[in-house]
Amino acid sequence: MAEGPLLAGFDAGQTHTSCKLAWLKSNGELNPIGQGYGPGVRHLAAPGGEACFREALQQSLRDALQQAGLPDDQPFAAGVGASGIERGSAIQSQGEALAADALHLPKASVAVSGDEHTALIGALDNDPGVLVISGTGCIALGQNGSGRWHRSGGWGWLLDGAGSAMDLGRDGLAISVQMADGRLSETALKDQLWQALGVSTAQELKAAVIAEGFGAAGFARLAPVVDASASSGDPHARVIIERSALALSQMVSTIASTLELQAPRVCCSGGALTHLKTLREAFAADLAQRCPGATLVGPKGDACDGALRLAVQAALRC
C-alpha cells in the first residue's frame, strides 16, 4: 500500500544506470521499495547522447517498478545524477528537459545533476566532509556546514586521471615499454601486464592500446595487476601506487583547505579504492600526513540515495 508520493532516484553512469524507488512518508522520511537497472549513458553532446539518456532512464525505471510490484505506477518526482552533467551548465538544463520528457513528468518535478553530486549527497547527506571517488576515473567533492561545496579533479581521463584505475593501468604500461627498451631495469611487472593483455612485444602493446574501444576502460582493467605487483614489492609498481595515493590525498587536502574543514570526515567510493588494497592503504597513510585529523568513514548511502534526496526537493516544490 502506498505510504505517500512515489519517488525515483537514478544513478546514471557510463556502464549502467540504477533506479531506486521509495515512498515519501508524511514525516519526510523515505521508505525504499525496489531497485532496477538499465544501460549506461554518454555525454549529452556526444553522438546518440540524448537517445542513450532517455533509454537509460526509461528502462531502469521499468525494471524498478517491476521489481517493486508496481508495473503500472508512475513516480510523482524524480532525481537524476548522471555522468557528464555539470551543475549550472546548459547541459544540466538540457538534461532536466530530457528527463522530464522521458519520464512523462512536469519539469518542476525533476532534478538533474552530475553523478558526483548525488554521490556526495548520498554519502554525507547534509554533514560536512569529503567524498573521494576513484574508479575508472577520479574526482573528489566536499561540503561544509554552511552549504558551500568544492570539487577537485574529475576533468576527464585525457586531462586529469591521477588517482584513478585508468591512471594505474596506463602508468604501468608506460613503465613497461621503458623496461622493454632498456630505459628502466626490468621487473616482473612488465610480463604481468603484457600477459594480461595477451601481447609479447612493445609493438603489439602499442597496437592494442590504440585499438578502437580500448580507451580509459582498457587501461583501468589493468589496475589490479599493478596493485598486486606493488603488494608483492615490485619497485616500479610501488612508485605508481604511491603517486596515485598522493594525488588522492592532495584532492582531499585541497578541498579541506578551501572549505575550512577541520579534521574532515572522508568517505571513499569507486572500484579502485574499494577493491585495490595497496592503493587504499597508501592513500590512508598519505592522507594522515597531508591532512592531520582526517577520518575515513563509511558512506551513509549511495548515489541513488542522493538522487532520491533531490527527488524529495523536487516533490516539495510541486
Buried (B, 14 or more C-beta within 10 A) or exposed (E): EEBBBBBBBBBBBBEBBBBBBBBBEEEEEBEBBBBBBBEBBBBBEEEEBBEBBBBBBBBBBBBBBEBBEBEEEEBBBBBBBBBBBBEEEEBBEBBBEBBBBBBEBEBEBBBBBBBBBBBBBBBBBEEBBBBBBBBBBBBBBBBBEEEEBBBBBBEEBEEBBBBBBBBBBBBBBEBBBBBBEEEBEEBEBBEBBBEBBEBEEBEEBEEBBEEEEBBBBBBBBBBBBBBBBBBBEBEBBBEBBBBBBBBBBBBBBBBBEBBEBEEBBBBBBBBBBEBBBBBBBBBBEBBBEBBEEBEBBEBBBBBBBBBBBBBBEBBEEE
